[in-house]
Amino acid sequence: MTVFARREAQRWESNWGSNLGRFITVPRSKPPRIHSAYLGVIRVLLQMPQLFFIGGTGHVGGAVLDRLVELHPNVLVKVLVRTQGKASRLMSKYPKVQTVIGALDSFDEIESSCRAADIVVNTAPDVTHEASYQVILRGMKSRETKGYYIHTSGASLIWDEPKGSKDARVWDDIGDIGDLTSMDVTCTHSATDKIVREAAQEINIAIISPGGVGGLSPSIEHPTPITTPGILLTARAFNSGFQIDEGQNRHSWIHVLDIAEIYLKLIGHALDGNATVEGLQLWGPEAYYFATSEEISFADFITGLVPVLHKHGVIQSTEIKPVSVIDAARASIWGKDYKPDAAPPPEDSWAMHISILYGINMRIRGSRMFKLGWMAERGSVVDTFEDVIAAHLALEQNRGKE
Ligand SMILES: NC(=O)c1ccc[n+]([C@@H]2O[C@H](COP(=O)([O-])OP(=O)(O)OC[C@H]3O[C@@H](n4cnc5c(N)ncnc54)[C@H](OP(=O)(O)O)[C@@H]3O)[C@@H](O)[C@H]2O)c1
C-alpha cells in the first residue's frame, strides 16, 4: 500500500462513523453488508492519490498525461485547462481525468488544487510567471503531509553567446550541480528554479530541465514541438535552410515520448514514497534533472530538416544560408513577408529567443536520469522531421479553414 493509500485509509478508519452519515442515508440498523458495500466504494475513492497537473494540454504535458493515465489508473488526475473547449476535448479522450478551468493567474483555484494534491506536475511556462509559482508552492506547503512537486525548467539556463561556434562547455547535472544551482538570476529559468528550490524543506521538489524537445506528442492541442512554427517561418523567409555562421554550435535534444518517461519515473517514486534510488536523493534542492538523449550540431539539424521542408514545398532552395541572429529574428516574425530592413523584434520576444537558439550551444549531460534507470528509446530528432512537418502543415491548413 502506498503512503497516500495508507494515510487515507487510516483517516477513513478513524472518521468513517461520523462521515458516513453525511453522504449516505443508510440507517445504522441495516445489515452491515450494505454498509460495507458503500464503504468499499468510498474507501476506493478516498484511497486514490490526487495529482494536479498544470500544462497537461501541452506538447510535453500531453505526453506525460497520456502515459500517466495509462500507467496509473488509480490516481485521481485534475488538469488545469485554460478554456472549456480544451477541457471538453481532454475529457472526451480521457474520461476519468477531471479539469479545473483557469490559467496561471487563477491564483485561488491553483492554491486550493495544489493543497488538495499529493503530487503536482507542472509543464507550463515558468519564465515571467514567478507569482504563480509562489502560489503553487504556498498551496503545497499548507498541506498536512509533505507533497511532491515536479517542476519543468529548461536548459536555456546554460546557453552561451549565439555565435554558431563549437567546443563549448558540457554541463552535467551531478558534476556541475553547484554551478547550476547558483546561476545568476538574470539567466533564463534561474529565478523560478530558485523559488522552487527554496521550498525544498517543506515540499519534495524535483526540477526537470529539458534541452530541445522534438517528436510528435499525443497532446490534442499541441502535437508538434513548440519550436516548429518559428523554424518554419524563418525557413520561409529565407526560402532555404539557414544557420548562424557555420552552424557548428551544438544542441541537446530529447524525444517528447522519452522525456515523458522521466516524469513517469519520478511520479512512480512519489507514489511509492521513495526518497532515494542507488544513493541518489530523488527530491530536494539538488534534484535537478537535465533531460536529453542526443547532442547534434545545428548544421546537422538543418541538413536533416532542409530536404523535408523542400519535399513539402515549404522552401524552394536546399541551400543553407549563413545568417545573423537579428536577421533570423526578423525572419521568424515575418515569414514569407520578410523585410530585411524591418526593425528587429524586442530582446525579450519569443522571436528573439528562438533565433538566439539557432546560434547558441546547449550541451547538457543528464547523469541523474540514468541513475533513475531511464533510457532513451526513440531515435534522433532528425528522424522525427518527416512526421512533425507533415503534422504541422496539416494543422496550418486546418487553421486556415477555420
Ligand atoms: N519544448 C521545448 O523544447 C522545451 C525546452 C526547454 C524547456 N521547456 C519548458 O517546458 C515547457 C513546456 O513545453 P511545451 O513544449 O510542452 O510547451 P507547450 O506545448 O506550449 O505547452 C505549454 C502548456 O502550458 C499551458 N500554458 C501556457 N501558458 C499558460 C498560462 N498562462 N496559464 C495556464 N496554462 C498555460 C498550455 O496550455 P494551452 O493548451 O492552453 O496553450 C500548455 O498546456 C515550456 O514552457 C518550457 O518552460 C520546453
The ligand as an ORCA input file, in Angstrom:
! r2SCAN-3c Opt
* xyz 0 1
  N       9.598     22.266    -25.727
  C      10.871     22.526    -25.548
  O      11.730     22.404    -26.445
  C      11.328     22.970    -24.162
  C      12.677     23.074    -23.891
  C      13.072     23.514    -22.639
  C      12.117     23.836    -21.690
  N      10.812     23.721    -21.975
  C       9.820     24.081    -20.929
  O       8.745     23.186    -20.963
  C       7.522     23.912    -21.016
  C       6.510     23.096    -21.783
  O       6.944     22.979    -23.113
  P       5.935     22.515    -24.214
  O       6.730     22.285    -25.433
  O       5.075     21.435    -23.684
  O       5.038     23.846    -24.409
  P       3.552     23.942    -24.927
  O       3.240     22.868    -25.894
  O       3.348     25.358    -25.358
  O       2.652     23.672    -23.608
  C       2.529     24.629    -22.604
  C       1.431     24.209    -21.666
  O       1.278     25.216    -20.676
  C      -0.034     25.767    -20.784
  N       0.021     27.197    -20.532
  C       0.739     28.126    -21.209
  N       0.530     29.333    -20.681
  C      -0.348     29.161    -19.677
  C      -0.990     30.043    -18.776
  N      -0.750     31.358    -18.789
  N      -1.841     29.518    -17.878
  C      -2.102     28.186    -17.850
  N      -1.530     27.304    -18.670
  C      -0.670     27.791    -19.583
  C      -0.512     25.461    -22.189
  O      -1.920     25.490    -22.228
  P      -2.737     25.712    -23.606
  O      -3.009     24.354    -24.183
  O      -3.968     26.421    -23.182
  O      -1.867     26.533    -24.526
  C       0.060     24.071    -22.342
  O      -0.701     23.146    -21.630
  C       7.896     25.238    -21.698
  O       7.007     26.281    -21.396
  C       9.267     25.498    -21.156
  O       9.155     26.175    -19.927
  C      10.391     23.285    -23.194
*
